[in-house]
Amino acid sequence: MYQGLIKRYRHLLPVDDSMEIITLNEGNTPLIEVPAVAEAAGFSGKVFVKYEGLNPTGSFKDRGMTMAVTKAKHDGMKVVMCASTGNTSASAAAYAAKAKMSAVVLIPDGNIALGKLAQAMIYGAKVIAVQGNFDDCLRYVKELCAKYPIALVNSINPYRLEGQKTAAFEIVDDLGYAPDYLLIPVGNAGNISAYFMGFTQYKETGMSQKIPKLWGFQASGAAPIVENRIFEKPETVATAIRIGNPASWEKAVKARDNSLGRIEKVTDQEILFAYRLLATTSGIFCEPASAASVAGFIKYAKDLEKDSTVVMVLTGHGLKDPDNAINQAPEIFHVKNNLKAIEEVVI
Ligand SMILES: *Cc1c(COP(=O)(O)O)cnc(C)c1O
């Protein structure tokens, strides 16, 4: 029986036998080929999505949280805390519940998708909506965790990235080889750094031949790494990457340069086009931030080596953000309660 990523990859993770593993059986997410997307971009190689929205709380954050909460519990902590655009808070709240710990989450007031807010609330976290942006929230969390015995579980916690790197292992294990390219949305830039760690470790331990080129994508209204400047007021429909001053900025630049990759920006319009395309041509529903990978693929497919293998990371599930889905989809038909009215619409 599959029992989560720590059990599967513990020989490559900083855990020891004295630790009680806090898990919801995260990881082991499907790698799905999406030929319709390849075709839409006029690309001849093999294209896959790594559907991280199928983790227990609906995002890749669970990979890091199983590690971070396992460590916090082992250290005798009673409370975990994070700043979040939504998914980290959902994940922290769930893993804290499983660990019989409490969670405090700081979110930017009014700028978090409905599904994510619902999750943090029902898992029993103390939810604090701050009249500021994510970067403000993270600053407060850092100060409070330095002052009190509270475990900080944002991705600046190194255990988070250790857990997240296992997605790279799974991709190689599923394909049987390392892909040529990995395309990924970039917000705080922890995840792109984690994939680089994972692919590097697999190469160093002889499990794969090479490190894929990492191509990261930011939203054009929140593109600090692309433009090499802090965005004081980041703006994008993709709220999970609405970050103006990424915590793992330098690590991401290193991941980009050492993998011979690139970090580019995509507009909200390109993101939403990719979001609809993936759903309507491939039956895969991700949240807008995740679609930045697909938008980047469509925009830059011309630069990919012919017949190469590409993996796009879909970081979160579409159900997280029902408002955006409804806004982007065709209208529903409202009809009277009779067959004729329905028939008119159907035929
Ligand atoms: C957190 C998150 C991101 C950004 O990941 P970083 O590690 O902050 O770069 C992208 N998409 C979704 C859905 C997320 O939850």
The ligand as an SDF file (V2000), in Angstrom:
LIG
                    3D

 15 15  0  0  0  0  0  0  0  0999 V2000
    2.4570   27.8890   -4.1390 C   0  0  0  0  0  0  0  0  0  0  0  0
    1.9510   27.7590   -5.5150 C   0  0  0  0  0  0  0  0  0  0  0  0
    2.6990   28.1580   -6.6320 C   0  0  0  0  0  0  0  0  0  0  0  0
    4.0360   28.8300   -6.5160 C   0  0  0  0  0  0  0  0  0  0  0  0
    5.0390   28.0090   -5.9900 O   0  0  0  0  0  0  0  0  0  0  0  0
    6.3600   28.6840   -5.4280 P   0  0  0  0  0  0  0  0  0  0  0  0
    7.1030   27.5930   -4.7670 O   0  0  0  0  0  0  0  0  0  0  0  0
    5.9000   29.7390   -4.4780 O   0  0  0  0  0  0  0  0  0  0  0  0
    7.0790   29.2760   -6.5920 O   0  0  0  0  0  0  0  0  0  0  0  0
    2.1740   27.9510   -7.8860 C   0  0  0  0  0  0  0  0  0  0  0  0
    0.9560   27.3930   -8.0440 N   0  0  0  0  0  0  0  0  0  0  0  0
    0.2130   27.0070   -6.9950 C   0  0  0  0  0  0  0  0  0  0  0  0
   -1.1200   26.4110   -7.2580 C   0  0  0  0  0  0  0  0  0  0  0  0
    0.6730   27.1730   -5.7090 C   0  0  0  0  0  0  0  0  0  0  0  0
   -0.0920   26.7920   -4.6820 O   0  0  0  0  0  0  0  0  0  0  0  0
  1  2  1  0
  2  3  1  0
  2 14  2  0
  3  4  1  0
  3 10  2  0
  4  5  1  0
  5  6  1  0
  6  7  2  0
  6  8  1  0
  6  9  1  0
 10 11  1  0
 11 12  2  0
 12 13  1  0
 12 14  1  0
 14 15  1  0
M  END
$$$$
